[in-house]
Amino acid sequence: MYLIAICAVGFIVLIFGIFRMKQLRDRQKLERYSIDADELHTLLEAKKDILVLDVRQPLDLLAHSEIIPGARRLPPKDVMEQAAMLPKDKDSVLYCTCVSEKTSRMILEQALALQFTRIKFLKGGLAGWKAKGYPVELYTKPFHLDTAS
């Protein structure tokens, strides 16, 4: 009986360990494809050729109708439909307003699967950018509130 319990506990610990190692590996991979607000600001100020993409959900854009100057608005649902329009040979930075950068990370994963290697996500998203006091501009272009998944 004790042997069965020990084996069961050992199996659970093994599964947890494998799961945790995968989580850490995924987190390290994502960190390799991230940039913070200071780094992005420095690159933009140096006039580096970077494509900055605002990939916020439409309702988030409605709530906070501002954008990083020079950024291009691309709704998350359109990113993969228009992936061919995104340059693979140019540095790109994605940002959203999710606390965990959920939308940016999801799009990053999809882009990496399509062999986009020069793409990063902005740590802290738009809120992190604004918290550093970096400029934003009013987003005045019309957009659809398509909330369908």
C-alpha positions as CSV (number, residue, x, y, z in Angstrom):
1,M,0.0,0.0,0.0
2,Y,2.8,2.4,0.9
3,L,4.6,1.5,-2.3
4,I,1.6,2.5,-4.3
5,A,1.2,5.8,-2.5
6,I,4.9,6.6,-2.9
7,C,4.7,5.8,-6.6
8,A,1.6,8.0,-7.0
9,V,3.3,10.9,-5.2
10,G,6.4,10.4,-7.3
11,F,4.4,10.4,-10.5
12,I,2.6,13.6,-9.5
13,V,5.9,15.3,-8.6
14,L,7.3,14.2,-12.0
15,I,4.3,15.6,-13.9
16,F,4.4,18.8,-12.0
17,G,8.2,19.1,-12.7
18,I,7.7,18.6,-16.4
19,F,4.9,21.1,-16.5
20,R,7.0,23.7,-14.5
21,M,10.0,23.2,-16.8
22,K,7.8,23.8,-19.9
23,Q,6.5,27.0,-18.3
24,L,10.0,28.2,-17.5
25,R,11.2,27.4,-21.1
26,D,8.2,29.2,-22.6
27,R,8.7,32.2,-20.3
28,Q,12.4,32.4,-21.3
29,K,11.5,32.2,-25.0
30,L,9.0,35.0,-24.6
31,E,11.5,37.2,-22.7
32,R,13.9,36.8,-25.6
33,Y,11.2,38.4,-27.8
34,S,10.3,41.3,-25.5
35,I,11.4,44.9,-25.3
36,D,10.7,47.5,-22.5
37,A,9.4,51.0,-23.0
38,D,12.9,52.6,-22.5
39,E,14.5,50.4,-25.2
40,L,11.7,51.1,-27.6
41,H,11.7,54.8,-26.9
42,T,15.5,54.9,-27.5
43,L,15.1,53.1,-30.8
44,L,12.3,55.4,-31.9
45,E,14.2,58.5,-30.9
46,A,17.2,57.3,-32.9
47,K,14.9,57.0,-35.9
48,K,15.4,53.3,-36.3
49,D,13.2,51.7,-38.9
50,I,10.8,49.8,-36.6
51,L,7.2,48.9,-37.3
52,V,5.2,49.5,-34.1
53,L,1.8,47.7,-34.1
54,D,-1.1,48.5,-31.8
55,V,-2.9,45.2,-31.5
56,R,-5.4,46.1,-28.8
57,Q,-8.9,44.7,-28.9
58,P,-11.4,47.2,-30.3
59,L,-13.1,47.8,-27.0
60,D,-9.7,48.6,-25.4
61,L,-9.1,51.1,-28.1
62,L,-12.5,52.6,-27.5
63,A,-11.8,53.0,-23.8
64,H,-8.4,54.5,-24.4
65,S,-8.3,56.2,-27.8
66,E,-4.6,56.9,-27.8
67,I,-1.7,55.3,-29.6
68,I,2.1,55.4,-29.6
69,P,3.1,58.0,-32.2
70,G,4.0,56.3,-35.4
71,A,2.3,53.1,-34.4
72,R,0.0,51.3,-36.9
73,R,-3.3,50.0,-35.7
74,L,-3.9,46.3,-36.5
75,P,-6.8,44.5,-34.8
76,P,-5.7,41.2,-33.4
77,K,-8.1,39.2,-35.6
78,D,-6.6,40.8,-38.7
79,V,-3.0,40.1,-37.8
80,M,-2.9,36.5,-39.1
81,E,-5.2,37.3,-42.0
82,Q,-2.7,40.0,-43.1
83,A,0.5,38.3,-42.0
84,A,1.8,38.4,-45.5
85,M,1.7,42.2,-45.3
86,L,4.0,42.3,-42.3
87,P,7.7,42.5,-43.2
88,K,9.8,39.6,-42.1
89,D,13.0,41.6,-42.7
90,K,12.1,44.5,-40.5
91,D,12.0,44.9,-36.7
92,S,8.5,45.0,-35.3
93,V,7.1,45.6,-31.9
94,L,3.6,44.7,-30.8
95,Y,1.7,46.2,-27.9
96,C,-1.7,45.9,-26.2
97,T,-3.3,46.9,-22.9
98,C,-3.7,43.5,-21.3
99,V,-2.1,43.4,-17.8
100,S,-0.3,40.2,-18.8
101,E,0.3,41.3,-22.4
102,K,-2.0,38.4,-23.3
103,T,-3.0,39.7,-26.8
104,S,0.6,40.7,-27.7
105,R,2.0,37.3,-26.5
106,M,-0.7,35.4,-28.4
107,I,0.1,37.3,-31.6
108,L,3.9,36.9,-31.0
109,E,3.5,33.1,-30.7
110,Q,1.5,33.0,-34.0
111,A,4.1,35.2,-35.7
112,L,7.0,33.1,-34.5
113,A,5.2,30.0,-35.8
114,L,5.1,31.7,-39.2
115,Q,8.9,32.4,-39.1
116,F,8.7,36.0,-38.1
117,T,12.0,36.3,-36.1
118,R,12.4,40.1,-35.9
119,I,9.3,40.7,-33.8
120,K,9.0,41.6,-30.1
121,F,6.2,42.6,-27.7
122,L,6.3,45.7,-25.5
123,K,6.6,44.7,-21.8
124,G,3.9,46.5,-19.9
125,G,2.1,47.5,-23.1
126,L,0.6,50.9,-23.6
127,A,0.3,51.4,-19.8
128,G,4.0,50.7,-19.3
129,W,4.8,53.2,-22.1
130,K,2.6,55.9,-20.6
131,A,3.9,55.2,-17.0
132,K,7.4,56.2,-18.3
133,G,6.0,59.5,-19.5
134,Y,6.5,58.7,-23.1
135,P,4.2,60.4,-25.6
136,V,0.9,59.2,-27.0
137,E,-1.4,60.7,-29.5
138,L,-5.1,60.6,-30.0
139,Y,-6.3,57.9,-32.2
140,T,-8.9,59.4,-34.5
141,K,-9.3,56.9,-37.3
142,P,-12.6,55.0,-37.5
143,F,-12.5,51.3,-36.4
144,H,-15.0,48.5,-36.0
145,L,-16.1,47.2,-32.6
146,D,-16.2,43.6,-33.9
147,T,-16.1,41.7,-30.7
148,A,-16.8,38.3,-32.2
149,S,-14.0,35.7,-31.6
